[in-house]
Amino acid sequence: MKLDATASGTFAIAPTPFHDDGTIDETSLDRMADFYVEAGCTGLTLLGIMGEAPKLDADEAIGIVRRVVKRSGATIPVVVGVSAPGFAAMRTLARASMDAGAAGVMIAPQPGLRTDDQIVTYFTQAVAAIGSGIPWVLQDYPLTLNVVMTPDVIARIVEANPSCVILKHEDWPGLEKISRLRAFQAEKRLPPLSILTGNGALFLDFEMERGADGAMTGYAFPELLIDVARLSAAGQRDAAHDLFDMHLPLIRYEQQPGIGLAVRKHVMRLRGIIASSAQRAPATSLTATGRREIAYLLSRLARADRRAGPAAAAAAAEAR
């Protein structure tokens, strides 16, 4: 299967599981891939920013892609982050991923792009490097990448590169940008384009109402992303917001700069999805106080969402 502009639902951003010694944990990788499929994700994204992609060598990266695609690629589409400082490395990983059976790739702008023309030219050159036959996701993440793409620039990129079929929208604040892009489509100024949102789902409730097709982000409870996207698409506004509000304290805690991945991996370990919360250096780790705060948040969440119960029990047992 290949990506197209009809993509919707939840494409989970997957972390990379490591053993405590920093080697890739393939058993956890398999278990995590199975978990995302069984949870109901409509897609899976590997080697994103939260996947610690820059800490992997080329062989490790393509090894992860091949393993996950072989396990899950026939069930749900797998997207691979291929952003790199140079186009040669981007081309190698993109083509190897597609040869392995990936559905598409994700490309982020390189920091340092400032003018609209620079941004548009960069993506045109990236597409020329990987090949126009590879469908791709445009990652718009100015808070981290320091590259600001206006709706007009996004429209120019998509118009010039028909292989761009999804926008990963991570601007903040960005609700008005979604509305503007959908207005562009109504005015025939923007070709068909799926909009999947990121930012750890902090604004997913209203992003769906503004016209997003779903989420492409990570959270230790992807079931929440799936349910909010489904309820919003079905017009069940109050139910979507009620469920979202239950999880918001943990979503917010997980979104802290610097320790967000540590929080996510810690909760995924408590849930039994991965065996270790280890990250590769350079990395940050949770303090005992942080782990107690997460245990408290999980205990509160478990009162409203039973799916948090096992993780809350595991956290409480570790705290004793």
ZIJOJO-V225708 format. One record per residue. N is the residue number from 1. RES is the residue in three letters. SS is DSSP state (a for helix, b for strand, c for the rest). OMEGA is omega in degrees with one decimal (none if undefined). D_FIRST is the distance of its C-alpha to the first C-alpha in Angstrom with 2 decimals. Layout:
BEGIN
N | RES | SS | OMEGA | D_FIRST
N | RES | SS | OMEGA | D_FIRST
END
This chain:
BEGIN
1 | MET | c | 176.8 | 0.00
2 | LYS | c | 178.6 | 3.79
3 | LEU | c | 168.7 | 6.89
4 | ASP | c | -172.5 | 9.44
5 | ALA | c | 177.1 | 12.99
6 | THR | c | -177.3 | 12.64
7 | ALA | c | -178.8 | 11.64
8 | SER | c | 178.7 | 14.46
9 | GLY | b | -175.6 | 16.10
10 | THR | b | 170.8 | 16.46
11 | PHE | b | -175.9 | 14.55
12 | ALA | b | 171.2 | 17.15
13 | ILE | b | -174.1 | 18.55
14 | ALA | c | 170.0 | 19.31
15 | PRO | c | 174.9 | 22.63
16 | THR | c | -178.7 | 23.23
17 | PRO | c | 176.6 | 25.53
18 | PHE | b | 165.9 | 28.61
19 | HIS | c | -179.8 | 31.61
20 | ASP | c | -179.8 | 34.93
21 | ASP | c | 176.3 | 35.59
22 | GLY | c | 176.2 | 32.57
23 | THR | c | -178.2 | 30.48
24 | ILE | b | -180.0 | 26.86
25 | ASP | c | -175.6 | 26.86
26 | GLU | a | 177.8 | 24.12
27 | THR | a | 176.9 | 25.23
28 | SER | a | 177.8 | 24.87
29 | LEU | a | 178.2 | 21.47
30 | ASP | a | -178.0 | 20.31
31 | ARG | a | 179.2 | 22.24
32 | MET | a | 179.0 | 20.90
33 | ALA | a | 178.3 | 17.21
34 | ASP | a | -179.6 | 18.26
35 | PHE | a | -178.3 | 20.29
36 | TYR | a | 178.3 | 17.64
37 | VAL | a | -177.7 | 15.51
38 | GLU | a | 179.2 | 18.80
39 | ALA | a | 178.8 | 20.00
40 | GLY | c | 176.8 | 17.33
41 | CYS | c | 177.8 | 15.36
42 | THR | c | 177.5 | 12.26
43 | GLY | b | -177.6 | 11.03
44 | LEU | b | -179.1 | 12.79
45 | THR | b | -179.1 | 14.29
46 | LEU | b | 170.8 | 16.16
47 | LEU | c | 171.8 | 19.13
48 | GLY | c | -179.5 | 20.27
49 | ILE | a | 179.1 | 23.99
50 | MET | a | 175.6 | 24.53
51 | GLY | a | 178.7 | 22.69
52 | GLU | c | -176.9 | 25.68
53 | ALA | a | -179.0 | 23.65
54 | PRO | a | -178.9 | 26.85
55 | LYS | a | -179.4 | 28.52
56 | LEU | c | 171.4 | 26.17
57 | ASP | c | -172.3 | 26.74
58 | ALA | a | -178.8 | 24.11
59 | ASP | a | 178.1 | 23.87
60 | GLU | a | -177.6 | 23.60
61 | ALA | a | -178.3 | 20.78
62 | ILE | a | 175.4 | 18.52
63 | GLY | a | 176.5 | 19.78
64 | ILE | a | -179.7 | 18.61
65 | VAL | a | -177.6 | 15.07
66 | ARG | a | -177.4 | 14.98
67 | ARG | a | -178.0 | 16.61
68 | VAL | a | 179.4 | 14.52
69 | VAL | a | 178.9 | 11.10
70 | LYS | a | -176.5 | 12.86
71 | ARG | a | -170.8 | 14.19
72 | SER | a | -170.6 | 11.64
73 | GLY | c | 177.3 | 8.13
74 | ALA | c | -177.5 | 7.74
75 | THR | c | 179.0 | 9.26
76 | ILE | c | 179.2 | 8.31
77 | PRO | b | 178.6 | 6.43
78 | VAL | b | 178.7 | 9.00
79 | VAL | b | -177.4 | 10.86
80 | VAL | b | 173.3 | 13.72
81 | GLY | b | -176.0 | 17.07
82 | VAL | c | -178.3 | 18.44
83 | SER | c | -178.2 | 21.60
84 | ALA | c | 179.2 | 24.59
85 | PRO | c | -178.6 | 28.09
86 | GLY | c | -176.9 | 27.45
87 | PHE | a | -179.7 | 24.80
88 | ALA | a | 178.9 | 25.10
89 | ALA | a | 178.0 | 23.88
90 | MET | a | -179.6 | 21.07
91 | ARG | a | -178.1 | 19.96
92 | THR | a | -178.4 | 20.27
93 | LEU | a | -179.6 | 18.20
94 | ALA | a | -177.2 | 15.45
95 | ARG | a | 177.3 | 15.19
96 | ALA | a | 179.2 | 15.66
97 | SER | a | 179.5 | 12.89
98 | MET | a | 176.5 | 10.32
99 | ASP | a | 179.1 | 12.09
100 | ALA | a | 178.8 | 11.75
101 | GLY | c | 176.5 | 7.96
102 | ALA | c | -178.1 | 7.86
103 | ALA | c | -177.7 | 5.61
104 | GLY | b | -178.5 | 9.02
105 | VAL | b | 177.5 | 12.72
106 | MET | b | -178.6 | 15.73
107 | ILE | b | 175.3 | 19.04
108 | ALA | b | 176.6 | 22.42
109 | PRO | c | 175.9 | 25.61
110 | GLN | c | 175.6 | 28.23
111 | PRO | c | -178.9 | 31.41
112 | GLY | c | 175.3 | 34.19
113 | LEU | c | -174.1 | 32.61
114 | ARG | c | -175.5 | 35.11
115 | THR | c | 178.5 | 35.28
116 | ASP | a | -178.8 | 32.79
117 | ASP | a | 177.4 | 32.81
118 | GLN | a | -178.2 | 32.19
119 | ILE | a | -179.4 | 29.10
120 | VAL | a | -179.7 | 27.63
121 | THR | a | -179.6 | 28.57
122 | TYR | a | -176.9 | 27.00
123 | PHE | a | 175.5 | 23.49
124 | THR | a | 178.3 | 24.01
125 | GLN | a | 178.3 | 25.07
126 | ALA | a | 179.0 | 22.17
127 | VAL | a | 176.9 | 19.68
128 | ALA | a | -178.2 | 21.96
129 | ALA | a | -175.8 | 21.89
130 | ILE | a | -177.9 | 18.20
131 | GLY | c | -175.4 | 17.36
132 | SER | c | 179.6 | 16.54
133 | GLY | c | -179.6 | 13.24
134 | ILE | c | 177.2 | 11.70
135 | PRO | c | -174.7 | 10.81
136 | TRP | b | -179.4 | 13.15
137 | VAL | b | 176.1 | 15.08
138 | LEU | b | -179.3 | 18.83
139 | GLN | b | -179.6 | 20.85
140 | ASP | b | -171.8 | 24.19
141 | TYR | c | -173.7 | 26.40
142 | PRO | a | -177.9 | 29.97
143 | LEU | a | -180.0 | 31.77
144 | THR | a | -172.5 | 30.61
145 | LEU | a | 178.1 | 29.81
146 | ASN | c | 174.9 | 32.76
147 | VAL | c | -175.9 | 30.96
148 | VAL | c | 178.0 | 31.46
149 | MET | c | 177.6 | 29.12
150 | THR | c | 174.5 | 30.60
151 | PRO | a | 178.8 | 28.73
152 | ASP | a | 179.1 | 30.06
153 | VAL | a | 177.9 | 28.66
154 | ILE | a | 178.1 | 25.17
155 | ALA | a | 178.6 | 25.44
156 | ARG | a | -179.7 | 26.60
157 | ILE | a | -177.0 | 23.75
158 | VAL | a | 178.8 | 21.06
159 | GLU | a | -177.7 | 23.16
160 | ALA | a | -175.1 | 23.59
161 | ASN | c | -176.6 | 19.99
162 | PRO | c | 178.2 | 17.53
163 | SER | c | 173.0 | 14.59
164 | CYS | b | -173.2 | 15.75
165 | VAL | b | -179.0 | 13.83
166 | ILE | b | 168.6 | 15.03
167 | LEU | b | 169.6 | 18.56
168 | LYS | b | -171.7 | 19.33
169 | HIS | b | 179.7 | 22.80
170 | GLU | c | 174.8 | 25.40
171 | ASP | c | -174.7 | 28.57
172 | TRP | c | -0.3 | 31.58
173 | PRO | c | -173.4 | 33.17
174 | GLY | c | -178.2 | 30.24
175 | LEU | a | -179.2 | 30.49
176 | GLU | a | 178.0 | 32.16
177 | LYS | a | 177.4 | 29.49
178 | ILE | a | 179.6 | 26.85
179 | SER | a | -178.8 | 29.35
180 | ARG | a | 179.1 | 30.05
181 | LEU | a | 177.4 | 26.48
182 | ARG | a | 175.2 | 26.05
183 | ALA | a | 176.2 | 29.41
184 | PHE | a | -179.8 | 28.24
185 | GLN | a | 177.1 | 25.46
186 | ALA | a | 179.0 | 28.13
187 | GLU | c | -179.0 | 30.25
188 | LYS | c | 177.3 | 27.53
189 | ARG | c | -178.9 | 27.90
190 | LEU | c | 178.3 | 24.32
191 | PRO | c | 176.2 | 21.14
192 | PRO | c | -175.9 | 18.51
193 | LEU | c | 173.1 | 17.49
194 | SER | b | 175.2 | 16.21
195 | ILE | b | 176.0 | 18.91
196 | LEU | b | -169.6 | 18.35
197 | THR | b | -176.7 | 21.59
198 | GLY | c | 179.8 | 22.92
199 | ASN | a | 177.2 | 26.51
200 | GLY | a | 177.5 | 26.26
201 | ALA | a | -177.5 | 26.05
202 | LEU | c | -175.7 | 29.71
203 | PHE | c | -172.9 | 29.40
204 | LEU | a | -176.7 | 26.44
205 | ASP | a | -179.5 | 28.79
206 | PHE | a | 176.2 | 29.94
207 | GLU | a | 177.9 | 26.82
208 | MET | a | -178.7 | 25.13
209 | GLU | a | 179.3 | 28.22
210 | ARG | a | 177.0 | 28.10
211 | GLY | c | 175.6 | 24.73
212 | ALA | c | 179.2 | 22.09
213 | ASP | c | -179.0 | 18.84
214 | GLY | b | -175.5 | 18.89
215 | ALA | b | 167.0 | 19.30
216 | MET | b | -175.8 | 17.81
217 | THR | b | 178.0 | 20.70
218 | GLY | c | 172.3 | 22.39
219 | TYR | c | -175.2 | 25.15
220 | ALA | c | 175.4 | 26.60
221 | PHE | c | -179.8 | 25.98
222 | PRO | a | 176.6 | 22.39
223 | GLU | a | 178.2 | 23.38
224 | LEU | a | 179.1 | 25.57
225 | LEU | a | -179.3 | 22.81
226 | ILE | a | -176.4 | 20.82
227 | ASP | a | -179.6 | 24.06
228 | VAL | a | 177.9 | 25.30
229 | ALA | a | -178.8 | 22.17
230 | ARG | a | -178.8 | 22.28
231 | LEU | a | 179.3 | 26.04
232 | SER | a | 179.8 | 26.09
233 | ALA | a | 179.8 | 23.55
234 | ALA | c | 179.4 | 25.80
235 | GLY | c | -179.6 | 28.86
236 | GLN | c | -171.2 | 30.47
237 | ARG | a | -176.5 | 31.86
238 | ASP | a | 179.8 | 34.58
239 | ALA | a | 178.9 | 32.51
240 | ALA | a | -178.8 | 29.86
241 | HIS | a | 179.2 | 32.65
242 | ASP | a | 179.9 | 34.62
243 | LEU | a | 179.5 | 31.84
244 | PHE | a | -177.8 | 30.98
245 | ASP | a | 177.6 | 34.69
246 | MET | a | -174.5 | 34.98
247 | HIS | a | -172.0 | 32.54
248 | LEU | a | 178.9 | 33.65
249 | PRO | a | 178.9 | 36.35
250 | LEU | a | 175.6 | 34.00
251 | ILE | a | -180.0 | 31.31
252 | ARG | a | -179.0 | 34.15
253 | TYR | a | -179.0 | 35.47
254 | GLU | a | -175.5 | 32.13
255 | GLN | c | -178.8 | 31.86
256 | GLN | c | 178.1 | 35.01
257 | PRO | c | 176.1 | 34.70
258 | GLY | c | -178.4 | 35.27
259 | ILE | c | -176.4 | 34.90
260 | GLY | a | -179.7 | 31.81
261 | LEU | a | 177.3 | 29.67
262 | ALA | a | 178.1 | 32.63
263 | VAL | a | -177.1 | 32.83
264 | ARG | a | -179.0 | 29.17
265 | LYS | a | 178.3 | 29.25
266 | HIS | a | -179.4 | 32.62
267 | VAL | a | 177.9 | 31.46
268 | MET | a | 174.9 | 28.33
269 | ARG | a | 177.5 | 30.77
270 | LEU | a | 179.4 | 33.08
271 | ARG | c | 179.9 | 30.29
272 | GLY | c | -178.6 | 29.68
273 | ILE | c | 175.4 | 26.11
274 | ILE | c | -174.0 | 27.21
275 | ALA | c | -176.2 | 30.46
276 | SER | c | 176.2 | 31.83
277 | SER | c | -175.4 | 31.81
278 | ALA | c | 170.2 | 32.54
279 | GLN | c | 173.5 | 31.38
280 | ARG | c | 176.9 | 31.98
281 | ALA | c | 0.2 | 34.98
282 | PRO | c | -175.5 | 35.70
283 | ALA | c | 173.9 | 35.12
284 | THR | c | 179.6 | 36.96
285 | SER | c | 179.6 | 37.84
286 | LEU | c | 172.4 | 39.06
287 | THR | c | 176.5 | 42.76
288 | ALA | a | 178.0 | 44.35
289 | THR | a | 178.6 | 44.99
290 | GLY | a | 179.4 | 41.37
291 | ARG | a | 177.2 | 40.34
292 | ARG | a | 177.9 | 43.03
293 | GLU | a | 177.7 | 41.82
294 | ILE | a | 177.4 | 38.29
295 | ALA | a | 178.6 | 39.89
296 | TYR | a | 179.0 | 41.81
297 | LEU | a | 178.9 | 38.78
298 | LEU | a | 179.5 | 36.95
299 | SER | a | 178.0 | 40.07
300 | ARG | a | 179.8 | 40.24
301 | LEU | a | -177.8 | 36.57
302 | ALA | a | 177.3 | 36.98
303 | ARG | a | -176.4 | 39.68
304 | ALA | a | -177.5 | 37.27
305 | ASP | c | -174.3 | 33.93
306 | ARG | a | -180.0 | 34.40
307 | ARG | a | 177.1 | 31.10
308 | ALA | a | -175.4 | 33.02
309 | GLY | a | -179.3 | 35.79
310 | PRO | a | 179.3 | 34.87
311 | ALA | a | 178.6 | 34.28
312 | ALA | a | 179.3 | 37.53
313 | ALA | a | 179.4 | 39.40
314 | ALA | a | 178.6 | 38.16
315 | ALA | a | -179.8 | 39.16
316 | ALA | a | 179.7 | 42.53
317 | ALA | a | 178.8 | 43.16
318 | GLU | a | -178.2 | 42.53
319 | ALA | a | -177.1 | 44.86
320 | ARG | c | none | 47.68
END
